[in-house]
């Protein structure tokens, strides 16, 4: 496997991943991933399709104000 270098970027650390490695993992730029630490290693896995209920529960945790302005829209 190729070796890559962790880089500082905008207050975070990024990891360039070669496109061939992403293709083997069936991921690409913009893929949603889950990051875990297992036995001292960082494991990056693609997020399997989340259900609407999962997305709604996540949204509710954010406690955003309700936006009803669009209900009165003429168009």
PQR file with spaces between the fields and no chain letter, atoms N, CA, C, O and H, PARSE charges and radii, in Angstrom:
ATOM       1  N    UNK     1       0.842   -1.187    0.000 -0.4000 1.5000
ATOM       2  CA   UNK     1       0.000    0.000    0.000 -0.0000 2.0000
ATOM       3  C    UNK     1       0.885    1.247    0.000  0.5500 1.7000
ATOM       4  O    UNK     1       1.990    1.240    0.542 -0.5500 1.4000
ATOM       5  N    UNK     2       0.385    2.304   -0.611 -0.4000 1.5000
ATOM       6  CA   UNK     2       1.148    3.559   -0.636 -0.0000 2.0000
ATOM       7  C    UNK     2       1.256    4.180    0.755  0.5500 1.7000
ATOM       8  O    UNK     2       0.443    3.900    1.636 -0.5500 1.4000
ATOM       9  H    UNK     2      -0.512    2.310   -1.051  0.4000 1.0000
ATOM      10  N    UNK     3       2.251    5.011    0.936 -0.4000 1.5000
ATOM      11  CA   UNK     3       2.433    5.762    2.176 -0.0000 2.0000
ATOM      12  C    UNK     3       1.996    7.195    1.905  0.5500 1.7000
ATOM      13  O    UNK     3       2.299    7.751    0.850 -0.5500 1.4000
ATOM      14  H    UNK     3       2.912    5.238    0.220  0.4000 1.0000
ATOM      15  N    UNK     4       1.285    7.793    2.856 -0.4000 1.5000
ATOM      16  CA   UNK     4       0.813    9.163    2.712 -0.0000 2.0000
ATOM      17  C    UNK     4       1.243    9.959    3.942  0.5500 1.7000
ATOM      18  O    UNK     4       1.616    9.374    4.959 -0.5500 1.4000
ATOM      19  H    UNK     4       1.039    7.342    3.714  0.4000 1.0000
ATOM      20  N    UNK     5       1.194   11.276    3.856 -0.4000 1.5000
ATOM      21  CA   UNK     5       1.625   12.154    4.949 -0.0000 2.0000
ATOM      22  C    UNK     5       0.436   12.964    5.452  0.5500 1.7000
ATOM      23  O    UNK     5      -0.278   13.589    4.668 -0.5500 1.4000
ATOM      24  H    UNK     5       0.891   11.751    3.030  0.4000 1.0000
ATOM      25  N    UNK     6       0.230   12.948    6.776 -0.4000 1.5000
ATOM      26  CA   UNK     6      -0.807   13.779    7.385 -0.0000 2.0000
ATOM      27  C    UNK     6      -0.387   15.240    7.265  0.5500 1.7000
ATOM      28  O    UNK     6       0.780   15.571    7.477 -0.5500 1.4000
ATOM      29  H    UNK     6       0.811   12.441    7.413  0.4000 1.0000
ATOM      30  N    UNK     7      -1.339   16.120    6.926 -0.4000 1.5000
ATOM      31  CA   UNK     7      -1.034   17.533    6.727 -0.0000 2.0000
ATOM      32  C    UNK     7      -1.984   18.414    7.530  0.5500 1.7000
ATOM      33  O    UNK     7      -3.168   18.102    7.658 -0.5500 1.4000
ATOM      34  H    UNK     7      -2.286   15.851    6.754  0.4000 1.0000
ATOM      35  N    UNK     8      -1.460   19.527    8.075 -0.4000 1.5000
ATOM      36  CA   UNK     8      -2.300   20.523    8.741 -0.0000 2.0000
ATOM      37  C    UNK     8      -3.066   21.292    7.680  0.5500 1.7000
ATOM      38  O    UNK     8      -2.513   21.701    6.660 -0.5500 1.4000
ATOM      39  H    UNK     8      -0.498   19.781    7.971  0.4000 1.0000
ATOM      40  N    UNK     9      -4.360   21.478    7.947 -0.4000 1.5000
ATOM      41  CA   UNK     9      -5.180   22.218    6.991 -0.0000 2.0000
ATOM      42  C    UNK     9      -6.374   22.843    7.715  0.5500 1.7000
ATOM      43  O    UNK     9      -7.234   22.132    8.236 -0.5500 1.4000
ATOM      44  H    UNK     9      -4.810   21.145    8.776  0.4000 1.0000
ATOM      45  N    UNK    10      -6.421   24.153    7.744 -0.4000 1.5000
ATOM      46  CA   UNK    10      -7.569   24.885    8.312 -0.0000 2.0000
ATOM      47  C    UNK    10      -7.965   24.392    9.707  0.5500 1.7000
ATOM      48  O    UNK    10      -9.151   24.192    9.970 -0.5500 1.4000
ATOM      49  H    UNK    10      -5.723   24.731    7.321  0.4000 1.0000
ATOM      50  N    UNK    11      -7.007   24.196   10.592 -0.4000 1.5000
ATOM      51  CA   UNK    11      -7.323   23.801   11.957 -0.0000 2.0000
ATOM      52  C    UNK    11      -7.590   22.318   12.130  0.5500 1.7000
ATOM      53  O    UNK    11      -7.861   21.873   13.245 -0.5500 1.4000
ATOM      54  H    UNK    11      -6.044   24.359   10.378  0.4000 1.0000
ATOM      55  N    UNK    12      -7.521   21.544   11.063 -0.4000 1.5000
ATOM      56  CA   UNK    12      -7.689   20.093   11.128 -0.0000 2.0000
ATOM      57  C    UNK    12      -6.464   19.441   10.515  0.5500 1.7000
ATOM      58  O    UNK    12      -5.532   20.114   10.076 -0.5500 1.4000
ATOM      59  H    UNK    12      -7.301   21.906   10.157  0.4000 1.0000
ATOM      60  N    UNK    13      -6.486   18.150   10.497 -0.4000 1.5000
ATOM      61  CA   UNK    13      -5.419   17.396    9.834 -0.0000 2.0000
ATOM      62  C    UNK    13      -6.070   16.606    8.704  0.5500 1.7000
ATOM      63  O    UNK    13      -7.089   15.945    8.904 -0.5500 1.4000
ATOM      64  H    UNK    13      -7.243   17.603   10.854  0.4000 1.0000
ATOM      65  N    UNK    14      -5.477   16.681    7.524 -0.4000 1.5000
ATOM      66  CA   UNK    14      -6.040   15.953    6.388 -0.0000 2.0000
ATOM      67  C    UNK    14      -5.091   14.839    5.962  0.5500 1.7000
ATOM      68  O    UNK    14      -3.899   14.867    6.267 -0.5500 1.4000
ATOM      69  H    UNK    14      -4.650   17.219    7.362  0.4000 1.0000
ATOM      70  N    UNK    15      -5.637   13.871    5.259 -0.4000 1.5000
ATOM      71  CA   UNK    15      -4.873   12.736    4.780 -0.0000 2.0000
ATOM      72  C    UNK    15      -5.169   12.536    3.300  0.5500 1.7000
ATOM      73  O    UNK    15      -6.270   12.114    2.946 -0.5500 1.4000
ATOM      74  H    UNK    15      -6.605   13.849    5.010  0.4000 1.0000
ATOM      75  N    UNK    16      -4.212   12.830    2.435 -0.4000 1.5000
ATOM      76  CA   UNK    16      -4.431   12.550    1.016 -0.0000 2.0000
ATOM      77  C    UNK    16      -4.498   11.041    0.798  0.5500 1.7000
ATOM      78  O    UNK    16      -3.601   10.308    1.214 -0.5500 1.4000
ATOM      79  H    UNK    16      -3.318   13.173    2.723  0.4000 1.0000
ATOM      80  N    UNK    17      -5.558   10.585    0.149 -0.4000 1.5000
ATOM      81  CA   UNK    17      -5.730    9.158   -0.127 -0.0000 2.0000
ATOM      82  C    UNK    17      -5.701    8.976   -1.643  0.5500 1.7000
ATOM      83  O    UNK    17      -6.516    9.570   -2.349 -0.5500 1.4000
ATOM      84  H    UNK    17      -6.287   11.181   -0.189  0.4000 1.0000
ATOM      85  N    UNK    18      -4.783    8.172   -2.149 -0.4000 1.5000
ATOM      86  CA   UNK    18      -4.705    7.967   -3.600 -0.0000 2.0000
ATOM      87  C    UNK    18      -6.032    7.447   -4.174  0.5500 1.7000
ATOM      88  O    UNK    18      -6.717    6.645   -3.540 -0.5500 1.4000
ATOM      89  H    UNK    18      -4.121    7.690   -1.576  0.4000 1.0000
ATOM      90  N    UNK    19      -6.381    7.911   -5.374 -0.4000 1.5000
ATOM      91  CA   UNK    19      -7.643    7.510   -6.005 -0.0000 2.0000
ATOM      92  C    UNK    19      -7.757    6.000   -6.163  0.5500 1.7000
ATOM      93  O    UNK    19      -8.850    5.447   -6.037 -0.5500 1.4000
ATOM      94  H    UNK    19      -5.824    8.563   -5.889  0.4000 1.0000
ATOM      95  N    UNK    20      -6.646    5.327   -6.435 -0.4000 1.5000
ATOM      96  CA   UNK    20      -6.688    3.865   -6.580 -0.0000 2.0000
ATOM      97  C    UNK    20      -7.110    3.195   -5.281  0.5500 1.7000
ATOM      98  O    UNK    20      -7.841    2.206   -5.299 -0.5500 1.4000
ATOM      99  H    UNK    20      -5.758    5.776   -6.537  0.4000 1.0000
ATOM     100  N    UNK    21      -6.646    3.737   -4.139 -0.4000 1.5000
ATOM     101  CA   UNK    21      -7.017    3.181   -2.836 -0.0000 2.0000
ATOM     102  C    UNK    21      -8.503    3.427   -2.581  0.5500 1.7000
ATOM     103  O    UNK    21      -9.213    2.538   -2.110 -0.5500 1.4000
ATOM     104  H    UNK    21      -6.052    4.541   -4.124  0.4000 1.0000
ATOM     105  N    UNK    22      -8.967    4.637   -2.893 -0.4000 1.5000
ATOM     106  CA   UNK    22     -10.392    4.945   -2.727 -0.0000 2.0000
ATOM     107  C    UNK    22     -11.251    4.026   -3.593  0.5500 1.7000
ATOM     108  O    UNK    22     -12.292    3.538   -3.153 -0.5500 1.4000
ATOM     109  H    UNK    22      -8.390    5.358   -3.275  0.4000 1.0000
ATOM     110  N    UNK    23     -10.808    3.797   -4.816 -0.4000 1.5000
ATOM     111  CA   UNK    23     -11.563    2.928   -5.724 -0.0000 2.0000
ATOM     112  C    UNK    23     -11.661    1.509   -5.163  0.5500 1.7000
ATOM     113  O    UNK    23     -12.715    0.880   -5.252 -0.5500 1.4000
ATOM     114  H    UNK    23      -9.963    4.194   -5.173  0.4000 1.0000
ATOM     115  N    UNK    24     -10.578    1.007   -4.593 -0.4000 1.5000
ATOM     116  CA   UNK    24     -10.599   -0.328   -3.992 -0.0000 2.0000
ATOM     117  C    UNK    24     -11.599   -0.403   -2.847  0.5500 1.7000
ATOM     118  O    UNK    24     -12.222   -1.440   -2.620 -0.5500 1.4000
ATOM     119  H    UNK    24      -9.721    1.518   -4.521  0.4000 1.0000
ATOM     120  N    UNK    25     -11.750    0.719   -2.120 -0.4000 1.5000
ATOM     121  CA   UNK    25     -12.687    0.777   -0.987 -0.0000 2.0000
ATOM     122  C    UNK    25     -14.082    1.208   -1.426  0.5500 1.7000
ATOM     123  O    UNK    25     -14.977    1.359   -0.594 -0.5500 1.4000
ATOM     124  H    UNK    25     -11.244    1.562   -2.304  0.4000 1.0000
ATOM     125  N    UNK    26     -14.273    1.408   -2.741 -0.4000 1.5000
ATOM     126  CA   UNK    26     -15.560    1.854   -3.301 -0.0000 2.0000
ATOM     127  C    UNK    26     -16.002    3.181   -2.693  0.5500 1.7000
ATOM     128  O    UNK    26     -17.161    3.365   -2.323 -0.5500 1.4000
ATOM     129  H    UNK    26     -13.547    1.285   -3.417  0.4000 1.0000
ATOM     130  N    UNK    27     -15.029    4.111   -2.601 -0.4000 1.5000
ATOM     131  CA   UNK    27     -15.287    5.465   -2.117 -0.0000 2.0000
ATOM     132  C    UNK    27     -14.704    6.453   -3.112  0.5500 1.7000
ATOM     133  O    UNK    27     -13.911    6.090   -3.981 -0.5500 1.4000
ATOM     134  H    UNK    27     -14.087    3.962   -2.902  0.4000 1.0000
ATOM     135  N    UNK    28     -15.112    7.718   -2.969 -0.4000 1.5000
ATOM     136  CA   UNK    28     -14.570    8.781   -3.803 -0.0000 2.0000
ATOM     137  C    UNK    28     -14.652   10.084   -3.019  0.5500 1.7000
ATOM     138  O    UNK    28     -15.206   10.121   -1.921 -0.5500 1.4000
ATOM     139  H    UNK    28     -15.756    8.014   -2.263  0.4000 1.0000
ATOM     140  N    UNK    29     -14.098   11.153   -3.588 -0.4000 1.5000
ATOM     141  CA   UNK    29     -14.200   12.462   -2.938 -0.0000 2.0000
ATOM     142  C    UNK    29     -15.681   12.764   -2.713  0.5500 1.7000
ATOM     143  O    UNK    29     -16.502   12.586   -3.612 -0.5500 1.4000
ATOM     144  H    UNK    29     -13.647   11.123   -4.481  0.4000 1.0000
ATOM     145  N    UNK    30     -16.008   13.215   -1.521 -0.4000 1.5000
ATOM     146  CA   UNK    30     -17.395   13.528   -1.178 -0.0000 2.0000
ATOM     147  C    UNK    30     -18.124   12.385   -0.494  0.5500 1.7000
ATOM     148  O    UNK    30     -19.240   12.571   -0.010 -0.5500 1.4000
ATOM     149  H    UNK    30     -15.341   13.359   -0.790  0.4000 1.0000
ATOM     150  N    UNK    31     -17.509   11.198   -0.443 -0.4000 1.5000
ATOM     151  CA   UNK    31     -18.145   10.068    0.246 -0.0000 2.0000
ATOM     152  C    UNK    31     -18.276   10.381    1.733  0.5500 1.7000
ATOM     153  O    UNK    31     -17.384   10.980    2.334 -0.5500 1.4000
ATOM     154  H    UNK    31     -16.602   11.047   -0.836  0.4000 1.0000
ATOM     155  N    UNK    32     -19.388    9.973    2.312 -0.4000 1.5000
ATOM     156  CA   UNK    32     -19.573   10.126    3.751 -0.0000 2.0000
ATOM     157  C    UNK    32     -18.954    8.914    4.425  0.5500 1.7000
ATOM     158  O    UNK    32     -19.243    7.775    4.055 -0.5500 1.4000
ATOM     159  H    UNK    32     -20.113    9.487    1.823  0.4000 1.0000
ATOM     160  N    UNK    33     -18.097    9.159    5.420 -0.4000 1.5000
ATOM     161  CA   UNK    33     -17.383    8.064    6.080 -0.0000 2.0000
ATOM     162  C    UNK    33     -17.550    8.126    7.585  0.5500 1.7000
ATOM     163  O    UNK    33     -17.853    9.172    8.158 -0.5500 1.4000
ATOM     164  H    UNK    33     -17.862   10.084    5.720  0.4000 1.0000
ATOM     165  N    UNK    34     -17.344    6.984    8.204 -0.4000 1.5000
ATOM     166  CA   UNK    34     -17.321    6.876    9.658 -0.0000 2.0000
ATOM     167  C    UNK    34     -15.867    6.661   10.061  0.5500 1.7000
ATOM     168  O    UNK    34     -15.158    5.878    9.429 -0.5500 1.4000
ATOM     169  H    UNK    34     -17.097    6.135    7.738  0.4000 1.0000
ATOM     170  N    UNK    35     -15.420    7.347   11.104 -0.4000 1.5000
ATOM     171  CA   UNK    35     -14.037    7.241   11.561 -0.0000 2.0000
ATOM     172  C    UNK    35     -14.040    6.652   12.965  0.5500 1.7000
ATOM     173  O    UNK    35     -14.697    7.171   13.867 -0.5500 1.4000
ATOM     174  H    UNK    35     -15.996    7.983   11.618  0.4000 1.0000
ATOM     175  N    UNK    36     -13.297    5.562   13.136 -0.4000 1.5000
ATOM     176  CA   UNK    36     -13.202    4.895   14.433 -0.0000 2.0000
ATOM     177  C    UNK    36     -11.737    4.630   14.752  0.5500 1.7000
ATOM     178  O    UNK    36     -10.887    4.599   13.862 -0.5500 1.4000
ATOM     179  H    UNK    36     -12.763    5.141   12.403  0.4000 1.0000
ATOM     180  N    UNK    37     -11.465    4.442   16.016 -0.4000 1.5000
ATOM     181  CA   UNK    37     -10.131    3.995   16.439 -0.0000 2.0000
ATOM     182  C    UNK    37     -10.308    2.597   17.001  0.5500 1.7000
ATOM     183  O    UNK    37     -11.060    2.380   17.951 -0.5500 1.4000
ATOM     184  H    UNK    37     -12.156    4.467   16.739  0.4000 1.0000
ATOM     185  N    UNK    38      -9.593    1.642   16.389 -0.4000 1.5000
ATOM     186  CA   UNK    38      -9.651    0.245   16.832 -0.0000 2.0000
ATOM     187  C    UNK    38      -8.231   -0.253   17.029  0.5500 1.7000
ATOM     188  O    UNK    38      -7.420   -0.226   16.103 -0.5500 1.4000
ATOM     189  H    UNK    38      -8.982    1.818   15.617  0.4000 1.0000
ATOM     190  N    UNK    39      -7.939   -0.700   18.218 -0.4000 1.5000
ATOM     191  CA   UNK    39      -6.619   -1.255   18.545 -0.0000 2.0000
ATOM     192  C    UNK    39      -5.503   -0.309   18.119  0.5500 1.7000
ATOM     193  O    UNK    39      -4.483   -0.749   17.589 -0.5500 1.4000
ATOM     194  H    UNK    39      -8.598   -0.723   18.969  0.4000 1.0000
ATOM     195  N    UNK    40      -5.693    0.986   18.349 -0.4000 1.5000
ATOM     196  CA   UNK    40      -4.662    1.967   18.042 -0.0000 2.0000
ATOM     197  C    UNK    40      -4.551    2.359   16.581  0.5500 1.7000
ATOM     198  O    UNK    40      -3.642    3.103   16.214 -0.5500 1.4000
ATOM     199  H    UNK    40      -6.522    1.343   18.780  0.4000 1.0000
ATOM     200  N    UNK    41      -5.456    1.875   15.738 -0.4000 1.5000
ATOM     201  CA   UNK    41      -5.453    2.231   14.315 -0.0000 2.0000
ATOM     202  C    UNK    41      -6.700    3.040   13.981  0.5500 1.7000
ATOM     203  O    UNK    41      -7.762    2.834   14.570 -0.5500 1.4000
ATOM     204  H    UNK    41      -6.194    1.270   16.037  0.4000 1.0000
ATOM     205  N    UNK    42      -6.563    3.953   13.041 -0.4000 1.5000
ATOM     206  CA   UNK    42      -7.711    4.724   12.555 -0.0000 2.0000
ATOM     207  C    UNK    42      -8.353    3.917   11.434  0.5500 1.7000
ATOM     208  O    UNK    42      -7.692    3.543   10.465 -0.5500 1.4000
ATOM     209  H    UNK    42      -5.700    4.121   12.563  0.4000 1.0000
ATOM     210  N    UNK    43      -9.649    3.653   11.577 -0.4000 1.5000
ATOM     211  CA   UNK    43     -10.389    2.875   10.583 -0.0000 2.0000
ATOM     212  C    UNK    43     -11.427    3.793    9.947  0.5500 1.7000
ATOM     213  O    UNK    43     -12.259    4.378   10.641 -0.5500 1.4000
ATOM     214  H    UNK    43     -10.187    3.956   12.364  0.4000 1.0000
ATOM     215  N    UNK    44     -11.373    3.916    8.628 -0.4000 1.5000
ATOM     216  CA   UNK    44     -12.309    4.760    7.882 -0.0000 2.0000
ATOM     217  C    UNK    44     -13.198    3.849    7.053  0.5500 1.7000
ATOM     218  O    UNK    44     -12.705    3.088    6.220 -0.5500 1.4000
ATOM     219  H    UNK    44     -10.697    3.441    8.064  0.4000 1.0000
ATOM     220  N    UNK    45     -14.512    3.921    7.275 -0.4000 1.5000
ATOM     221  CA   UNK    45     -15.464    3.051    6.583 -0.0000 2.0000
ATOM     222  C    UNK    45     -16.547    3.896    5.921  0.5500 1.7000
ATOM     223  O    UNK    45     -16.957    4.916    6.475 -0.5500 1.4000
ATOM     224  H    UNK    45     -14.913    4.539    7.951  0.4000 1.0000
ATOM     225  N    UNK    46     -17.017    3.486    4.739 -0.4000 1.5000
ATOM     226  CA   UNK    46     -18.105    4.216    4.110 -0.0000 2.0000
ATOM     227  C    UNK    46     -19.382    4.063    4.936  0.5500 1.7000
ATOM     228  O    UNK    46     -19.660    2.996    5.483 -0.5500 1.4000
ATOM     229  H    UNK    46     -16.684    2.657    4.289  0.4000 1.0000
ATOM     230  N    UNK    47     -20.143    5.139    5.016 -0.4000 1.5000
ATOM     231  CA   UNK    47     -21.423    5.090    5.723 -0.0000 2.0000
ATOM     232  C    UNK    47     -22.426    4.426    4.788  0.5500 1.7000
ATOM     233  O    UNK    47     -22.629    4.866    3.656 -0.5500 1.4000
ATOM     234  H    UNK    47     -19.917    6.007    4.573  0.4000 1.0000
ATOM     235  N    UNK    48     -23.039    3.377    5.274 -0.4000 1.5000
ATOM     236  CA   UNK    48     -24.065    2.704    4.487 -0.0000 2.0000
ATOM     237  C    UNK    48     -25.321    3.560    4.530  0.5500 1.7000
ATOM     238  O    UNK    48     -25.554    4.256    5.519 -0.5500 1.4000
ATOM     239  H    UNK    48     -22.874    3.019    6.193  0.4000 1.0000
ATOM     240  N    UNK    49     -26.116    3.525    3.507 -0.4000 1.5000
ATOM     241  CA   UNK    49     -27.302    4.364    3.398 -0.0000 2.0000
ATOM     242  C    UNK    49     -28.070    4.504    4.702  0.5500 1.7000
ATOM     243  O    UNK    49     -28.547    3.519    5.265 -0.5500 1.4000
ATOM     244  H    UNK    49     -25.927    2.960    2.704  0.4000 1.0000
ATOM     245  N    UNK    50     -28.182    5.723    5.168 -0.4000 1.5000
ATOM     246  CA   UNK    50     -28.915    5.960    6.408 -0.0000 2.0000
ATOM     247  C    UNK    50     -30.387    6.152    6.080  0.5500 1.7000
ATOM     248  O    UNK    50     -30.732    6.681    5.023 -0.5500 1.4000
ATOM     249  H    UNK    50     -27.795    6.524    4.711  0.4000 1.0000
ATOM     250  N    UNK    51     -31.233    5.728    6.969 -0.4000 1.5000
ATOM     251  CA   UNK    51     -32.669    5.851    6.750 -0.0000 2.0000
ATOM     252  C    UNK    51     -33.123    7.288    7.037  0.5500 1.7000
ATOM     253  O    UNK    51     -32.408    8.067    7.669 -0.5500 1.4000
ATOM     254  H    UNK    51     -30.953    5.298    7.828  0.4000 1.0000
ATOM     255  N    UNK    52     -34.308    7.613    6.564 -0.4000 1.5000
ATOM     256  CA   UNK    52     -34.877    8.928    6.833 -0.0000 2.0000
ATOM     257  C    UNK    52     -35.000    9.139    8.342  0.5500 1.7000
ATOM     258  O    UNK    52     -34.758   10.240    8.837 -0.5500 1.4000
ATOM     259  H    UNK    52     -34.889    6.981    6.051  0.4000 1.0000
ATOM     260  N    UNK    53     -35.372    8.095    9.067 -0.4000 1.5000
ATOM     261  CA   UNK    53     -35.517    8.197   10.518 -0.0000 2.0000
ATOM     262  C    UNK    53     -34.175    8.556   11.174  0.5500 1.7000
ATOM     263  O    UNK    53     -34.130    9.353   12.111 -0.5500 1.4000
ATOM     264  H    UNK    53     -35.569    7.201    8.665  0.4000 1.0000
ATOM     265  N    UNK    54     -33.091    7.963   10.677 -0.4000 1.5000
ATOM     266  CA   UNK    54     -31.760    8.288   11.207 -0.0000 2.0000
ATOM     267  C    UNK    54     -31.419    9.752   10.954  0.5500 1.7000
ATOM     268  O    UNK    54     -30.931   10.449   11.844 -0.5500 1.4000
ATOM     269  H    UNK    54     -33.128    7.315    9.916  0.4000 1.0000
ATOM     270  N    UNK    55     -31.681   10.211    9.731 -0.4000 1.5000
ATOM     271  CA   UNK    55     -31.390   11.600    9.380 -0.0000 2.0000
ATOM     272  C    UNK    55     -32.234   12.565   10.205  0.5500 1.7000
ATOM     273  O    UNK    55     -31.738   13.597   10.657 -0.5500 1.4000
ATOM     274  H    UNK    55     -32.077    9.646    9.008  0.4000 1.0000
ATOM     275  N    UNK    56     -33.504   12.232   10.400 -0.4000 1.5000
ATOM     276  CA   UNK    56     -34.394   13.081   11.184 -0.0000 2.0000
ATOM     277  C    UNK    56     -33.937   13.140   12.642  0.5500 1.7000
ATOM     278  O    UNK    56     -33.956   14.211   13.248 -0.5500 1.4000
ATOM     279  H    UNK    56     -33.907   11.394   10.033  0.4000 1.0000
ATOM     280  N    UNK    57     -33.535   12.022   13.201 -0.4000 1.5000
ATOM     281  CA   UNK    57     -33.050   11.990   14.586 -0.0000 2.0000
ATOM     282  C    UNK    57     -31.798   12.848   14.726  0.5500 1.7000
ATOM     283  O    UNK    57     -31.647   13.573   15.710 -0.5500 1.4000
ATOM     284  H    UNK    57     -33.520   11.152   12.709  0.4000 1.0000
ATOM     285  N    UNK    58     -30.905   12.771   13.753 -0.4000 1.5000
ATOM     286  CA   UNK    58     -29.693   13.595   13.780 -0.0000 2.0000
ATOM     287  C    UNK    58     -30.044   15.075   13.702  0.5500 1.7000
ATOM     288  O    UNK    58     -29.456   15.896   14.406 -0.5500 1.4000
ATOM     289  H    UNK    58     -31.027   12.182   12.954  0.4000 1.0000
ATOM     290  N    UNK    59     -31.005   15.415   12.843 -0.4000 1.5000
ATOM     291  CA   UNK    59     -31.446   16.798   12.696 -0.0000 2.0000
ATOM     292  C    UNK    59     -32.050   17.315   14.008  0.5500 1.7000
ATOM     293  O    UNK    59     -31.795   18.449   14.412 -0.5500 1.4000
ATOM     294  H    UNK    59     -31.483   14.749   12.271  0.4000 1.0000
ATOM     295  N    UNK    60     -32.841   16.482   14.656 -0.4000 1.5000
ATOM     296  CA   UNK    60     -33.479   16.898   15.919 -0.0000 2.0000
ATOM     297  C    UNK    60     -32.446   17.166   17.010  0.5500 1.7000
ATOM     298  O    UNK    60     -32.651   18.033   17.859 -0.5500 1.4000
ATOM     299  H    UNK    60     -33.048   15.561   14.327  0.4000 1.0000
ATOM     300  N    UNK    61     -31.336   16.425   16.992 -0.4000 1.5000
ATOM     301  CA   UNK    61     -30.278   16.646   17.974 -0.0000 2.0000
ATOM     302  C    UNK    61     -29.666   18.034   17.839  0.5500 1.7000
ATOM     303  O    UNK    61     -29.154   18.584   18.813 -0.5500 1.4000
ATOM     304  H    UNK    61     -31.169   15.720   16.303  0.4000 1.0000
ATOM     305  N    UNK    62     -29.716   18.602   16.637 -0.4000 1.5000
ATOM     306  CA   UNK    62     -29.148   19.930   16.402 -0.0000 2.0000
ATOM     307  C    UNK    62     -30.003   21.040   17.013  0.5500 1.7000
ATOM     308  O    UNK    62     -29.518   22.150   17.230 -0.5500 1.4000
ATOM     309  H    UNK    62     -30.132   18.155   15.845  0.4000 1.0000
ATOM     310  N    UNK    63     -31.278   20.742   17.292 -0.4000 1.5000
ATOM     311  CA   UNK    63     -32.216   21.687   17.912 -0.0000 2.0000
ATOM     312  C    UNK    63     -32.266   23.012   17.156  0.5500 1.7000
ATOM     313  O    UNK    63     -32.186   24.083   17.757 -0.5500 1.4000
ATOM     314  H    UNK    63     -31.672   19.840   17.116  0.4000 1.0000
ATOM     315  N    UNK    64     -32.399   22.927   15.832 -0.4000 1.5000
ATOM     316  CA   UNK    64     -32.514   24.122   15.003 -0.0000 2.0000
ATOM     317  C    UNK    64     -33.925   24.683   15.100  0.5500 1.7000
ATOM     318  O    UNK    64     -34.875   23.919   15.274 -0.5500 1.4000
ATOM     319  H    UNK    64     -32.464   22.057   15.344  0.4000 1.0000
ATOM     320  N    UNK    65     -34.087   26.014   14.991 -0.4000 1.5000
ATOM     321  CA   UNK    65     -35.436   26.576   15.023 -0.0000 2.0000
ATOM     322  C    UNK    65     -36.218   26.136   13.791  0.5500 1.7000
ATOM     323  O    UNK    65     -35.652   25.947   12.715 -0.5500 1.4000
ATOM     324  H    UNK    65     -33.316   26.634   14.850  0.4000 1.0000
ATOM     325  N    UNK    66     -37.513   25.978   13.965 -0.4000 1.5000
ATOM     326  CA   UNK    66     -38.371   25.568   12.852 -0.0000 2.0000
ATOM     327  C    UNK    66     -38.471   26.697   11.836  0.5500 1.7000
ATOM     328  O    UNK    66     -38.611   27.860   12.215 -0.5500 1.4000
ATOM     329  H    UNK    66     -37.973   26.131   14.840  0.4000 1.0000
ATOM     330  N    UNK    67     -38.401   26.368   10.555 -0.4000 1.5000
ATOM     331  CA   UNK    67     -38.472   27.347    9.475 -0.0000 2.0000
ATOM     332  C    UNK    67     -39.770   27.147    8.698  0.5500 1.7000
ATOM     333  O    UNK    67     -39.857   26.284    7.824 -0.5500 1.4000
ATOM     334  H    UNK    67     -38.287   25.423   10.247  0.4000 1.0000
ATOM     335  N    UNK    68     -40.779   27.960    9.031 -0.4000 1.5000
ATOM     336  CA   UNK    68     -42.073   27.862    8.361 -0.0000 2.0000
ATOM     337  C    UNK    68     -42.281   28.972    7.334  0.5500 1.7000
ATOM     338  O    UNK    68     -43.355   29.060    6.738 -0.5500 1.4000
ATOM     339  H    UNK    68     -40.708   28.661    9.741  0.4000 1.0000
ATOM     340  N    UNK    69     -41.279   29.818    7.117 -0.4000 1.5000
ATOM     341  CA   UNK    69     -41.434   30.957    6.215 -0.0000 2.0000
ATOM     342  C    UNK    69     -41.851   30.528    4.813  0.5500 1.7000
ATOM     343  O    UNK    69     -42.595   31.241    4.139 -0.5500 1.4000
ATOM     344  H    UNK    69     -40.407   29.746    7.601  0.4000 1.0000
ATOM     345  N    UNK    70     -41.378   29.374    4.377 -0.4000 1.5000
ATOM     346  CA   UNK    70     -41.693   28.906    3.031 -0.0000 2.0000
ATOM     347  C    UNK    70     -43.178   28.567    2.869  0.5500 1.7000
ATOM     348  O    UNK    70     -43.671   28.528    1.742 -0.5500 1.4000
ATOM     349  H    UNK    70     -40.773   28.795    4.924  0.4000 1.0000
ATOM     350  N    UNK    71     -43.906   28.320    3.972 -0.4000 1.5000
ATOM     351  CA   UNK    71     -45.322   27.987    3.893 -0.0000 2.0000
ATOM     352  C    UNK    71     -46.156   29.138    3.334  0.5500 1.7000
ATOM     353  O    UNK    71     -47.173   28.910    2.680 -0.5500 1.4000
ATOM     354  H    UNK    71     -43.506   28.352    4.888  0.4000 1.0000
ATOM     355  N    UNK    72     -45.723   30.375    3.593 -0.4000 1.5000
ATOM     356  CA   UNK    72     -46.459   31.542    3.127 -0.0000 2.0000
ATOM     357  C    UNK    72     -45.969   32.051    1.779  0.5500 1.7000
ATOM     358  O    UNK    72     -46.432   33.089    1.308 -0.5500 1.4000
ATOM     359  H    UNK    72     -44.896   30.560    4.125  0.4000 1.0000
ATOM     360  N    UNK    73     -45.053   31.345    1.160 -0.4000 1.5000
ATOM     361  CA   UNK    73     -44.481   31.769   -0.108 -0.0000 2.0000
ATOM     362  C    UNK    73     -45.521   31.661   -1.230  0.5500 1.7000
ATOM     363  O    UNK    73     -46.269   30.686   -1.301 -0.5500 1.4000
ATOM     364  H    UNK    73     -44.677   30.501    1.543  0.4000 1.0000
ATOM     365  N    UNK    74     -45.555   32.666   -2.096 -0.4000 1.5000
ATOM     366  CA   UNK    74     -46.516   32.684   -3.215 -0.0000 2.0000
ATOM     367  C    UNK    74     -46.098   31.725   -4.319  0.5500 1.7000
ATOM     368  O    UNK    74     -46.944   31.271   -5.089 -0.5500 1.4000
ATOM     369  H    UNK    74     -44.947   33.457   -2.038  0.4000 1.0000
ATOM     370  N    UNK    75     -44.815   31.410   -4.411 -0.4000 1.5000
ATOM     371  CA   UNK    75     -44.353   30.519   -5.485 -0.0000 2.0000
ATOM     372  C    UNK    75     -43.884   29.206   -4.972  0.5500 1.7000
ATOM     373  O    UNK    75     -43.466   28.351   -5.753 -0.5500 1.4000
ATOM     374  H    UNK    75     -44.128   31.779   -3.786  0.4000 1.0000
